[in-house]
Amino acid sequence: MCNGHFDEADLTAVVKGCTHSRSAGSLLSTSKAIEELRVISGDFVTSDEEMADAISRVAIALGCTVVFDEQPGADTLSLPSQRADVAA
């Protein structure tokens, strides 16, 4: 498996460390995994898309479902306003 300049052991460690077990299997968020890979590898230059691609290849090979959410703020939940407008 070719993953460019990323170390296979680093990619595997990131996938295993960031995967969440769910009732339907294992789920991996690329936003969390990209952050972890940047810290482990010291690579703060490579694009998020390139990192997500390398991470997802390993995750899929390990049987994980991958959520591509590497957009800024994707890990925060935005709920609509709970305010109800009442007509007079």
Backbone as CSV, one residue per row, in Angstrom:
resi,resn,N_x,N_y,N_z,CA_x,CA_y,CA_z,C_x,C_y,C_z
1,MET,0.841,-1.167,0.000,0.000,0.000,0.000,0.893,1.239,0.000
2,CYS,0.686,2.115,-0.955,1.501,3.315,-1.071,0.790,4.496,-0.418
3,ASN,1.416,5.122,0.565,0.827,6.261,1.248,1.743,7.472,1.199
4,GLY,2.433,7.644,0.072,3.290,8.813,-0.083,4.425,8.824,0.917
5,HIS,4.601,9.931,1.601,5.731,10.085,2.507,5.386,9.793,3.966
6,PHE,4.196,9.277,4.240,3.807,8.977,5.620,4.256,7.572,6.005
7,ASP,4.732,7.445,7.232,5.160,6.159,7.748,3.937,5.286,8.023
8,GLU,3.989,4.062,7.559,2.864,3.125,7.722,2.522,2.906,9.197
9,ALA,3.529,2.830,10.044,3.296,2.632,11.484,2.574,3.838,12.087
10,ASP,2.941,5.052,11.648,2.264,6.252,12.133,0.804,6.266,11.715
11,LEU,0.549,5.924,10.453,-0.830,5.895,9.957,-1.665,4.870,10.711
12,THR,-1.107,3.699,10.926,-1.826,2.647,11.651,-2.097,3.070,13.094
13,ALA,-1.130,3.690,13.736,-1.307,4.156,15.117,-2.398,5.214,15.200
14,VAL,-2.432,6.126,14.239,-3.449,7.176,14.215,-4.837,6.571,14.028
15,VAL,-4.963,5.645,13.091,-6.261,5.020,12.839,-6.737,4.266,14.077
16,LYS,-5.867,3.471,14.668,-6.263,2.701,15.856,-6.565,3.612,17.043
17,GLY,-5.844,4.720,17.175,-6.047,5.629,18.290,-7.277,6.510,18.155
18,CYS,-7.707,6.764,16.931,-8.826,7.690,16.700,-10.135,6.996,16.323
19,THR,-10.119,5.692,16.191,-11.323,4.957,15.810,-12.237,4.767,17.014
20,HIS,-13.520,5.001,16.773,-14.535,4.807,17.807,-15.358,3.578,17.456
21,SER,-15.584,2.724,18.425,-16.416,1.542,18.195,-17.878,1.928,18.331
22,ARG,-18.642,1.540,17.376,-20.087,1.778,17.367,-20.778,0.436,17.188
23,SER,-22.071,0.426,17.376,-22.808,-0.832,17.256,-22.712,-1.408,15.846
24,ALA,-22.517,-0.559,14.850,-22.425,-1.025,13.471,-20.987,-1.219,13.010
25,GLY,-20.018,-1.058,13.906,-18.627,-1.235,13.525,-17.756,-0.101,14.013
26,SER,-16.617,0.070,13.376,-15.658,1.098,13.775,-15.811,2.334,12.900
27,LEU,-15.728,3.500,13.522,-15.910,4.771,12.834,-14.699,5.652,13.061
28,LEU,-14.179,6.254,11.989,-13.017,7.126,12.085,-13.353,8.500,11.530
29,SER,-13.139,9.527,12.336,-13.295,10.918,11.926,-11.959,11.409,11.397
30,THR,-11.925,11.883,10.149,-10.649,12.328,9.590,-10.141,13.602,10.250
31,SER,-11.019,14.454,10.766,-10.530,15.689,11.395,-9.657,15.376,12.602
32,LYS,-10.093,14.474,13.437,-9.309,14.069,14.621,-8.035,13.348,14.191
33,ALA,-8.160,12.454,13.213,-7.010,11.670,12.757,-5.945,12.558,12.110
34,ILE,-6.368,13.575,11.365,-5.405,14.493,10.740,-4.627,15.240,11.812
35,GLU,-5.319,15.718,12.831,-4.637,16.406,13.930,-3.597,15.502,14.570
36,GLU,-3.968,14.251,14.835,-3.046,13.298,15.459,-1.853,13.000,14.563
37,LEU,-2.104,12.823,13.258,-1.007,12.527,12.337,-0.051,13.713,12.243
38,ARG,-0.567,14.926,12.275,0.304,16.110,12.247,1.230,16.127,13.465
39,VAL,0.689,15.796,14.628,1.496,15.783,15.853,2.539,14.665,15.804
40,ILE,2.108,13.467,15.433,3.020,12.315,15.398,4.126,12.499,14.365
41,SER,3.753,12.967,13.174,4.730,13.067,12.089,5.502,14.387,12.086
42,GLY,4.955,15.411,12.749,5.582,16.723,12.720,5.348,17.444,11.402
43,ASP,4.434,16.929,10.589,4.137,17.496,9.270,2.962,18.466,9.387
44,PHE,3.269,19.760,9.311,2.228,20.776,9.381,2.084,21.501,8.045
45,VAL,2.621,20.897,6.982,2.621,21.510,5.658,1.685,20.788,4.693
46,THR,1.642,19.477,4.756,0.830,18.680,3.841,-0.635,19.066,3.984
47,SER,-1.355,19.092,2.856,-2.768,19.484,2.867,-3.614,18.456,3.624
48,ASP,-4.723,18.928,4.175,-5.656,18.046,4.867,-6.160,16.949,3.942
49,GLU,-6.407,17.294,2.676,-6.923,16.316,1.716,-5.947,15.171,1.491
50,GLU,-4.662,15.490,1.377,-3.647,14.456,1.169,-3.521,13.568,2.406
51,MET,-3.574,14.187,3.575,-3.502,13.406,4.817,-4.741,12.528,4.968
52,ALA,-5.906,13.081,4.683,-7.154,12.314,4.788,-7.136,11.125,3.845
53,ASP,-6.574,11.308,2.656,-6.481,10.216,1.695,-5.613,9.079,2.234
54,ALA,-4.449,9.428,2.765,-3.540,8.405,3.311,-4.169,7.699,4.510
55,ILE,-4.787,8.469,5.389,-5.431,7.901,6.579,-6.593,6.997,6.190
56,SER,-7.409,7.454,5.251,-8.589,6.672,4.865,-8.224,5.341,4.226
57,ARG,-7.124,5.314,3.467,-6.702,4.044,2.850,-6.376,3.000,3.919
58,VAL,-5.681,3.427,4.956,-5.327,2.508,6.043,-6.587,2.132,6.823
59,ALA,-7.430,3.108,7.119,-8.653,2.843,7.890,-9.563,1.855,7.177
60,ILE,-9.747,2.036,5.895,-10.600,1.132,5.121,-9.991,-0.266,5.085
61,ALA,-8.674,-0.341,4.935,-7.990,-1.643,4.947,-8.177,-2.358,6.285
62,LEU,-8.336,-1.569,7.369,-8.554,-2.153,8.701,-10.036,-2.344,9.018
63,GLY,-10.913,-2.079,8.047,-12.347,-2.333,8.213,-13.127,-1.217,8.878
64,CYS,-12.617,-0.004,8.860,-13.304,1.131,9.488,-14.172,1.877,8.483
65,THR,-15.227,2.474,8.986,-16.012,3.425,8.220,-15.360,4.783,8.429
66,VAL,-15.179,5.543,7.350,-14.465,6.814,7.435,-15.427,7.975,7.196
67,VAL,-15.369,8.962,8.091,-16.152,10.184,7.946,-15.176,11.290,7.564
68,PHE,-15.346,11.854,6.361,-14.472,12.924,5.888,-15.023,14.262,6.385
69,ASP,-14.525,14.698,7.520,-15.023,15.921,8.154,-13.897,16.883,8.481
70,GLU,-12.898,16.954,7.601,-11.725,17.753,7.911,-11.895,19.249,7.659
71,GLN,-13.125,19.719,7.502,-13.373,21.150,7.351,-13.247,21.846,8.695
72,PRO,-12.799,23.089,8.697,-12.665,23.816,9.970,-13.979,23.857,10.735
73,GLY,-13.931,23.475,11.991,-15.118,23.499,12.830,-16.048,22.316,12.647
74,ALA,-15.637,21.319,11.857,-16.511,20.176,11.589,-16.737,19.326,12.829
75,ASP,-15.844,19.429,13.805,-15.985,18.611,14.994,-16.875,19.250,16.051
76,THR,-17.440,20.424,15.768,-18.348,21.075,16.717,-19.777,20.916,16.229
77,LEU,-20.657,20.658,17.131,-22.053,20.444,16.790,-22.786,21.772,16.823
78,SER,-23.440,22.097,15.763,-24.191,23.344,15.686,-25.678,23.022,15.723
79,LEU,-26.314,23.410,16.810,-27.743,23.152,16.964,-28.540,24.393,16.594
80,PRO,-29.693,24.206,15.945,-30.523,25.360,15.628,-31.079,25.981,16.904
81,SER,-31.452,27.202,16.819,-31.983,27.912,17.970,-33.215,27.203,18.500
82,GLN,-33.327,27.127,19.807,-34.458,26.483,20.456,-35.646,27.444,20.617
83,ARG,-35.458,28.686,20.183,-36.476,29.708,20.346,-37.647,29.478,19.409
84,ALA,-38.834,29.539,19.928,-40.035,29.390,19.105,-40.719,30.742,19.013
85,ASP,-40.947,31.171,17.774,-41.646,32.433,17.590,-43.142,32.181,17.732
86,VAL,-43.776,32.962,18.585,-45.208,32.795,18.849,-45.935,33.942,18.177
87,ALA,-46.894,33.600,17.343,-47.695,34.621,16.662,-48.695,35.194,17.651
88,ALA,-48.855,36.499,17.613,-49.777,37.150,18.544,-51.176,37.162,18.025
